[in-house]
Amino acid sequence: MQGPDRSRTREVRVAIVGWGRLGQACAAALHDSRDLALAGIVRRADSPAAPQETRVKGPASVSHISELRAIDVALVCVPTQATPGVTHELLQAGMPIVECAGFEGEALQRHHEDIAHSAERHRVGAVLCAGWDPGVLPHLQRLFDLLVPKGRSHVSRHVAAGLHHTAAARDVPGVQDALCTELSDASGAMQRYVYVQLACGADLDRVRRHIEGDPVFGNEPTHVLEVADLAALECESAGVLLERMGNASYGTHASLILEARLDPTAFTARLMVDAARLLPPHARGAWRYTPFGLVPWDPLRQPP
């Protein structure tokens, strides 16, 4: 496992490639760093000017990475579908990269294999999966599986931006207010999440049975979750509920539950900045980011 290089005598100069929400979040994270410096931003000529809230002052803004000088590593913050082409171009030019593309399943595996091949061919370092999901969340799932080896796991994701009010759930006796969203799982199947704020003394199980039995919600699997304050939920960016329920036939029936409410873009930006810090200046080939350091990328040993 690779720790940070303590021999550096100057700040690591970082370029941000892509100026969407992730690129701006990376700029904010770099602003708070003492050992990394934002040396330049690569963005399309038609992208908007840097907003003041990112606190970007001074770094060059260019349309191609070749216009920047003395860059140690590039954070790839372009949309997922554009990531393969951008990473290939950067590695071909000998530029170390940190990426966090949101592919899934076989597409993610192929993407990593292509980067590993290109990084090895051009003798340059590349950090893979330096993000929240894919990235750190699968490591947490793996840790839960190790701690509770016999059991079942369930992961629920929700995105506040997709929440909408639903009269069908709000009119259920005992429900003060309700929000609903629909998400697809890894297989593409749709699932509905209904968040309810209950009236005083209301019974959640009774409310859940009523909502799940309503024909309005019968076309898709529906999960009913109680929250204390729907207004606060609407202000949050995203959330995840990770559960591991043990079913061992002996000993303590262990269970683990992690509920996180977060801005996945901000989390990913902080992880990408940390990965840039950990990447040695003369690294070669592909590395996988972990919260404890970098490990050589191995296609046969990947998180679930």
C-alpha positions as a Markdown table, in Angstrom:
| # | Residue | x | y | z |
|---|---|---|---|---|
| 1 | Met | 0.0 | 0.0 | 0.0 |
| 2 | Gln | 1.3 | 3.4 | -1.0 |
| 3 | Gly | 1.4 | 6.3 | 1.4 |
| 4 | Pro | 2.0 | 10.0 | 0.7 |
| 5 | Asp | 5.5 | 11.0 | -0.6 |
| 6 | Arg | 7.1 | 12.9 | 2.3 |
| 7 | Ser | 10.1 | 13.9 | 0.2 |
| 8 | Arg | 8.4 | 16.6 | -1.8 |
| 9 | Thr | 9.8 | 20.1 | -1.1 |
| 10 | Arg | 7.1 | 22.0 | -3.0 |
| 11 | Glu | 3.4 | 22.1 | -3.5 |
| 12 | Val | 1.9 | 19.6 | -5.9 |
| 13 | Arg | 0.6 | 21.5 | -8.9 |
| 14 | Val | -2.8 | 20.2 | -9.9 |
| 15 | Ala | -4.9 | 20.9 | -13.0 |
| 16 | Ile | -8.7 | 20.4 | -13.1 |
| 17 | Val | -10.0 | 19.1 | -16.4 |
| 18 | Gly | -13.7 | 19.9 | -16.7 |
| 19 | Trp | -15.5 | 22.8 | -15.1 |
| 20 | Gly | -18.9 | 21.4 | -14.0 |
| 21 | Arg | -20.1 | 20.8 | -10.4 |
| 22 | Leu | -17.3 | 18.3 | -9.8 |
| 23 | Gly | -14.5 | 20.5 | -11.2 |
| 24 | Gln | -15.7 | 23.5 | -9.1 |
| 25 | Ala | -15.9 | 21.3 | -6.0 |
| 26 | Cys | -12.3 | 20.1 | -6.6 |
| 27 | Ala | -11.3 | 23.8 | -6.8 |
| 28 | Ala | -12.9 | 24.5 | -3.5 |
| 29 | Ala | -11.2 | 21.5 | -1.9 |
| 30 | Leu | -7.8 | 22.5 | -3.3 |
| 31 | His | -8.3 | 26.0 | -1.8 |
| 32 | Asp | -8.2 | 24.5 | 1.6 |
| 33 | Ser | -5.1 | 22.3 | 1.0 |
| 34 | Arg | -1.7 | 23.3 | 2.2 |
| 35 | Asp | 0.4 | 20.9 | 0.1 |
| 36 | Leu | -1.5 | 21.1 | -3.2 |
| 37 | Ala | -2.0 | 24.1 | -5.5 |
| 38 | Leu | -4.5 | 24.6 | -8.3 |
| 39 | Ala | -2.3 | 25.5 | -11.2 |
| 40 | Gly | -4.9 | 25.6 | -14.0 |
| 41 | Ile | -8.4 | 24.8 | -15.2 |
| 42 | Val | -9.1 | 23.1 | -18.6 |
| 43 | Arg | -12.6 | 23.8 | -19.9 |
| 44 | Arg | -14.5 | 24.2 | -23.1 |
| 45 | Ala | -14.4 | 27.7 | -24.6 |
| 46 | Asp | -18.2 | 27.9 | -24.3 |
| 47 | Ser | -18.3 | 27.0 | -20.5 |
| 48 | Pro | -19.4 | 29.7 | -18.1 |
| 49 | Ala | -16.9 | 31.8 | -16.2 |
| 50 | Ala | -15.7 | 30.6 | -12.8 |
| 51 | Pro | -18.3 | 31.5 | -10.2 |
| 52 | Gln | -17.1 | 33.4 | -7.2 |
| 53 | Glu | -18.3 | 30.9 | -4.7 |
| 54 | Thr | -15.6 | 28.5 | -5.8 |
| 55 | Arg | -13.0 | 31.0 | -4.5 |
| 56 | Val | -10.8 | 30.5 | -7.6 |
| 57 | Lys | -8.3 | 33.4 | -8.0 |
| 58 | Gly | -5.3 | 33.4 | -10.2 |
| 59 | Pro | -5.1 | 30.0 | -11.9 |
| 60 | Ala | -5.0 | 30.0 | -15.6 |
| 61 | Ser | -8.1 | 29.0 | -17.5 |
| 62 | Val | -7.3 | 27.3 | -20.8 |
| 63 | Ser | -9.0 | 25.1 | -23.4 |
| 64 | His | -6.3 | 22.4 | -23.6 |
| 65 | Ile | -4.0 | 20.8 | -21.1 |
| 66 | Ser | -1.0 | 21.6 | -23.3 |
| 67 | Glu | -1.4 | 25.3 | -22.5 |
| 68 | Leu | -0.4 | 24.7 | -18.9 |
| 69 | Arg | 3.1 | 24.3 | -17.6 |
| 70 | Ala | 4.7 | 22.3 | -14.7 |
| 71 | Ile | 1.5 | 20.3 | -13.9 |
| 72 | Asp | 2.1 | 17.3 | -11.6 |
| 73 | Val | -1.3 | 15.6 | -11.9 |
| 74 | Ala | -4.7 | 16.2 | -13.6 |
| 75 | Leu | -8.1 | 15.7 | -11.9 |
| 76 | Val | -10.5 | 14.4 | -14.6 |
| 77 | Cys | -13.9 | 16.0 | -13.8 |
| 78 | Val | -15.6 | 15.7 | -17.2 |
| 79 | Pro | -19.0 | 13.8 | -17.7 |
| 80 | Thr | -18.7 | 10.0 | -17.4 |
| 81 | Gln | -19.2 | 9.3 | -21.1 |
| 82 | Ala | -16.3 | 11.7 | -22.0 |
| 83 | Thr | -13.9 | 10.3 | -19.4 |
| 84 | Pro | -12.4 | 7.5 | -21.6 |
| 85 | Gly | -11.3 | 9.9 | -24.4 |
| 86 | Val | -10.0 | 12.5 | -22.0 |
| 87 | Thr | -8.0 | 10.0 | -19.8 |
| 88 | His | -6.5 | 8.4 | -22.9 |
| 89 | Glu | -5.4 | 11.8 | -24.3 |
| 90 | Leu | -3.9 | 12.9 | -21.0 |
| 91 | Leu | -2.0 | 9.6 | -20.4 |
| 92 | Gln | -0.7 | 9.6 | -24.0 |
| 93 | Ala | 0.7 | 13.0 | -23.3 |
| 94 | Gly | 2.5 | 11.7 | -20.2 |
| 95 | Met | 0.2 | 13.4 | -17.7 |
| 96 | Pro | -0.6 | 11.6 | -14.4 |
| 97 | Ile | -4.4 | 11.5 | -13.7 |
| 98 | Val | -7.0 | 10.9 | -11.0 |
| 99 | Glu | -10.4 | 9.8 | -12.2 |
| 100 | Cys | -13.7 | 8.8 | -10.8 |
| 101 | Ala | -16.0 | 7.9 | -13.7 |
| 102 | Gly | -19.4 | 6.6 | -12.7 |
| 103 | Phe | -19.6 | 3.5 | -14.9 |
| 104 | Glu | -21.1 | 0.3 | -13.5 |
| 105 | Gly | -20.5 | -3.4 | -13.8 |
| 106 | Glu | -18.7 | -4.6 | -16.9 |
| 107 | Ala | -18.5 | -1.1 | -18.3 |
| 108 | Leu | -16.5 | 0.0 | -15.2 |
| 109 | Gln | -14.2 | -3.0 | -15.5 |
| 110 | Arg | -13.5 | -2.3 | -19.1 |
| 111 | His | -12.9 | 1.3 | -18.4 |
| 112 | His | -10.3 | 0.5 | -15.7 |
| 113 | Glu | -8.6 | -2.1 | -17.9 |
| 114 | Asp | -8.2 | 0.5 | -20.7 |
| 115 | Ile | -6.7 | 3.1 | -18.3 |
| 116 | Ala | -4.4 | 0.5 | -16.8 |
| 117 | His | -3.2 | -0.6 | -20.3 |
| 118 | Ser | -2.6 | 3.1 | -21.3 |
| 119 | Ala | -0.9 | 4.0 | -18.1 |
| 120 | Glu | 1.5 | 1.1 | -18.4 |
| 121 | Arg | 2.2 | 1.7 | -22.1 |
| 122 | His | 3.0 | 5.4 | -21.5 |
| 123 | Arg | 4.8 | 4.8 | -18.2 |
| 124 | Val | 2.6 | 7.3 | -16.2 |
| 125 | Gly | 0.6 | 7.1 | -13.0 |
| 126 | Ala | -3.2 | 6.8 | -12.9 |
| 127 | Val | -5.5 | 6.6 | -9.9 |
| 128 | Leu | -8.8 | 4.9 | -10.4 |
| 129 | Cys | -12.1 | 5.1 | -8.6 |
| 130 | Ala | -11.1 | 8.1 | -6.4 |
| 131 | Gly | -14.7 | 8.9 | -5.6 |
| 132 | Trp | -17.7 | 8.1 | -3.4 |
| 133 | Asp | -19.6 | 5.6 | -5.6 |
| 134 | Pro | -17.9 | 3.9 | -7.4 |
| 135 | Gly | -15.1 | 4.3 | -4.9 |
| 136 | Val | -15.3 | 4.4 | -1.1 |
| 137 | Leu | -18.9 | 3.0 | -0.8 |
| 138 | Pro | -17.9 | -0.4 | -2.2 |
| 139 | His | -15.1 | -0.6 | 0.4 |
| 140 | Leu | -17.7 | 0.0 | 3.2 |
| 141 | Gln | -19.9 | -2.7 | 1.8 |
| 142 | Arg | -16.9 | -5.1 | 1.7 |
| 143 | Leu | -16.1 | -4.2 | 5.3 |
| 144 | Phe | -19.6 | -4.9 | 6.4 |
| 145 | Asp | -19.5 | -8.3 | 4.6 |
| 146 | Leu | -16.2 | -9.2 | 6.4 |
| 147 | Leu | -17.5 | -8.2 | 9.8 |
| 148 | Val | -20.8 | -10.1 | 9.3 |
| 149 | Pro | -19.8 | -13.0 | 7.0 |
| 150 | Lys | -23.2 | -14.8 | 7.2 |
| 151 | Gly | -26.1 | -12.6 | 6.4 |
| 152 | Arg | -27.8 | -10.4 | 3.8 |
| 153 | Ser | -27.0 | -6.9 | 2.5 |
| 154 | His | -29.2 | -4.2 | 1.2 |
| 155 | Val | -28.2 | -0.8 | -0.2 |
| 156 | Ser | -30.8 | 2.0 | -0.7 |
| 157 | Arg | -29.9 | 5.2 | -2.5 |
| 158 | His | -31.9 | 8.3 | -2.9 |
| 159 | Val | -31.4 | 11.6 | -4.5 |
| 160 | Ala | -33.1 | 14.7 | -3.1 |
| 161 | Ala | -33.1 | 16.5 | -6.4 |
| 162 | Gly | -35.5 | 14.0 | -7.7 |
| 163 | Leu | -38.0 | 14.2 | -4.8 |
| 164 | His | -41.5 | 15.3 | -5.5 |
| 165 | His | -44.6 | 15.6 | -3.3 |
| 166 | Thr | -47.2 | 12.8 | -3.6 |
| 167 | Ala | -50.8 | 13.3 | -2.6 |
| 168 | Ala | -51.4 | 9.5 | -2.6 |
| 169 | Ala | -49.0 | 9.1 | 0.3 |
| 170 | Arg | -49.7 | 12.4 | 2.0 |
| 171 | Asp | -53.4 | 11.5 | 2.3 |
| 172 | Val | -52.7 | 8.3 | 4.2 |
| 173 | Pro | -54.0 | 8.6 | 7.8 |
| 174 | Gly | -51.0 | 9.3 | 10.1 |
| 175 | Val | -48.9 | 11.0 | 7.4 |
| 176 | Gln | -48.2 | 14.7 | 7.9 |
| 177 | Asp | -46.3 | 15.0 | 4.6 |
| 178 | Ala | -44.6 | 12.8 | 2.0 |
| 179 | Leu | -42.0 | 12.9 | -0.7 |
| 180 | Cys | -41.3 | 10.4 | -3.4 |
| 181 | Thr | -38.6 | 9.6 | -5.9 |
| 182 | Glu | -37.9 | 6.8 | -8.4 |
| 183 | Leu | -34.4 | 5.4 | -9.0 |
| 184 | Ser | -33.0 | 2.5 | -11.1 |
| 185 | Asp | -30.8 | -0.1 | -9.5 |
| 186 | Ala | -27.6 | -1.6 | -11.0 |
| 187 | Ser | -29.7 | -3.9 | -13.3 |
| 188 | Gly | -31.8 | -1.0 | -14.6 |
| 189 | Ala | -35.0 | -2.0 | -12.6 |
| 190 | Met | -36.9 | 0.9 | -11.2 |
| 191 | Gln | -37.6 | 1.2 | -7.5 |
| 192 | Arg | -39.7 | 3.9 | -5.7 |
| 193 | Tyr | -38.7 | 5.5 | -2.4 |
| 194 | Val | -41.4 | 7.2 | -0.3 |
| 195 | Tyr | -40.3 | 9.4 | 2.6 |
| 196 | Val | -42.9 | 10.2 | 5.1 |
| 197 | Gln | -43.1 | 12.6 | 8.0 |
| 198 | Leu | -45.5 | 11.1 | 10.5 |
| 199 | Ala | -48.1 | 12.8 | 12.7 |
| 200 | Cys | -47.6 | 12.4 | 16.4 |
| 201 | Gly | -48.5 | 8.9 | 17.5 |
| 202 | Ala | -48.8 | 7.5 | 14.0 |
| 203 | Asp | -47.7 | 3.9 | 13.4 |
| 204 | Leu | -45.1 | 3.5 | 10.7 |
| 205 | Asp | -45.9 | -0.2 | 9.9 |
| 206 | Arg | -49.5 | 0.7 | 9.4 |
| 207 | Val | -48.6 | 3.6 | 7.1 |
| 208 | Arg | -46.1 | 1.4 | 5.2 |
| 209 | Arg | -48.7 | -1.3 | 4.6 |
| 210 | His | -51.3 | 1.3 | 3.4 |
| 211 | Ile | -48.8 | 2.9 | 1.0 |
| 212 | Glu | -47.4 | -0.3 | -0.4 |
| 213 | Gly | -50.9 | -1.7 | -1.0 |
| 214 | Asp | -52.1 | 1.4 | -2.9 |
| 215 | Pro | -52.6 | 0.7 | -6.6 |
| 216 | Val | -50.9 | 4.0 | -7.4 |
| 217 | Phe | -47.6 | 2.4 | -6.1 |
| 218 | Gly | -48.2 | -1.1 | -7.3 |
| 219 | Asn | -46.4 | -0.8 | -10.6 |
| 220 | Glu | -42.9 | -0.6 | -9.0 |
| 221 | Pro | -41.2 | -2.0 | -5.8 |
| 222 | Thr | -41.8 | 0.7 | -3.2 |
| 223 | His | -39.8 | 1.4 | 0.0 |
| 224 | Val | -41.3 | 3.5 | 2.7 |
| 225 | Leu | -38.9 | 5.3 | 5.0 |
| 226 | Glu | -39.6 | 7.6 | 7.9 |
| 227 | Val | -37.8 | 11.0 | 8.3 |
| 228 | Ala | -38.1 | 13.5 | 11.0 |
| 229 | Asp | -38.1 | 16.6 | 8.8 |
| 230 | Leu | -39.0 | 16.5 | 5.1 |
| 231 | Ala | -38.0 | 20.1 | 4.6 |
| 232 | Ala | -34.5 | 19.3 | 5.8 |
| 233 | Leu | -34.4 | 16.3 | 3.5 |
| 234 | Glu | -35.3 | 18.4 | 0.5 |
| 235 | Cys | -32.2 | 20.6 | 1.2 |
| 236 | Glu | -29.9 | 17.6 | 1.2 |
| 237 | Ser | -28.2 | 16.4 | -2.0 |
| 238 | Ala | -28.3 | 12.6 | -1.6 |
| 239 | Gly | -28.3 | 9.7 | 0.8 |
| 240 | Val | -27.6 | 6.1 | 1.2 |
| 241 | Leu | -28.7 | 3.4 | 3.6 |
| 242 | Leu | -26.3 | 0.4 | 3.9 |
| 243 | Glu | -27.6 | -2.6 | 5.9 |
| 244 | Arg | -26.0 | -5.9 | 6.7 |
| 245 | Met | -28.2 | -8.3 | 8.7 |
| 246 | Gly | -26.5 | -11.4 | 10.2 |
| 247 | Asn | -28.2 | -14.8 | 10.1 |
| 248 | Ala | -25.5 | -16.9 | 11.7 |
| 249 | Ser | -26.9 | -20.1 | 13.4 |
| 250 | Tyr | -24.8 | -19.5 | 16.5 |
| 251 | Gly | -23.5 | -16.6 | 18.6 |
| 252 | Thr | -24.7 | -13.1 | 18.4 |
| 253 | His | -26.9 | -12.1 | 15.5 |
| 254 | Ala | -24.9 | -9.1 | 14.5 |
| 255 | Ser | -26.3 | -6.3 | 12.3 |
| 256 | Leu | -24.7 | -3.2 | 10.9 |
| 257 | Ile | -26.5 | -0.1 | 9.5 |
| 258 | Leu | -24.9 | 3.0 | 8.0 |
| 259 | Glu | -27.1 | 5.9 | 7.0 |
| 260 | Ala | -25.4 | 8.7 | 5.2 |
| 261 | Arg | -26.8 | 12.0 | 4.0 |
| 262 | Leu | -24.2 | 13.8 | 1.9 |
| 263 | Asp | -23.3 | 15.8 | -1.2 |
| 264 | Pro | -21.6 | 13.0 | -3.3 |
| 265 | Thr | -20.0 | 15.6 | -5.5 |
| 266 | Ala | -18.2 | 17.3 | -2.6 |
| 267 | Phe | -17.2 | 13.9 | -1.1 |
| 268 | Thr | -15.8 | 12.8 | -4.5 |
| 269 | Ala | -13.9 | 16.1 | -4.8 |
| 270 | Arg | -12.2 | 15.6 | -1.4 |
| 271 | Leu | -11.3 | 12.1 | -2.3 |
| 272 | Met | -9.8 | 13.1 | -5.7 |
| 273 | Val | -7.7 | 15.7 | -4.0 |
| 274 | Asp | -6.5 | 13.2 | -1.4 |
| 275 | Ala | -5.6 | 10.8 | -4.3 |
| 276 | Ala | -3.6 | 13.5 | -6.0 |
| 277 | Arg | -1.7 | 14.0 | -2.7 |
| 278 | Leu | -1.0 | 10.3 | -2.4 |
| 279 | Leu | 0.2 | 9.7 | -6.0 |
| 280 | Pro | 4.1 | 9.6 | -6.0 |
| 281 | Pro | 5.7 | 11.9 | -8.5 |
| 282 | His | 7.3 | 9.1 | -10.5 |
| 283 | Ala | 4.5 | 6.5 | -10.2 |
| 284 | Arg | 3.9 | 4.2 | -13.1 |
| 285 | Gly | 0.8 | 2.2 | -14.0 |
| 286 | Ala | -2.7 | 2.1 | -12.5 |
| 287 | Trp | -3.5 | 2.4 | -8.8 |
| 288 | Arg | -6.7 | 2.0 | -7.0 |
| 289 | Tyr | -7.7 | 4.6 | -4.4 |
| 290 | Thr | -8.6 | 3.5 | -0.9 |
| 291 | Pro | -9.1 | 5.6 | 2.2 |
| 292 | Phe | -5.8 | 4.2 | 3.6 |
| 293 | Gly | -3.6 | 4.7 | 0.6 |
| 294 | Leu | -3.1 | 3.6 | -3.0 |
| 295 | Val | -2.8 | 0.0 | -3.9 |
| 296 | Pro | -1.7 | -1.4 | -7.3 |
| 297 | Trp | -4.7 | -2.0 | -9.5 |
| 298 | Asp | -5.5 | -5.7 | -10.0 |
| 299 | Pro | -8.3 | -6.8 | -12.3 |
| 300 | Leu | -8.8 | -10.0 | -10.3 |
| 301 | Arg | -9.1 | -8.3 | -6.9 |
| 302 | Gln | -11.7 | -5.6 | -7.0 |
| 303 | Pro | -14.4 | -4.5 | -4.5 |
| 304 | Pro | -17.9 | -5.8 | -5.1 |
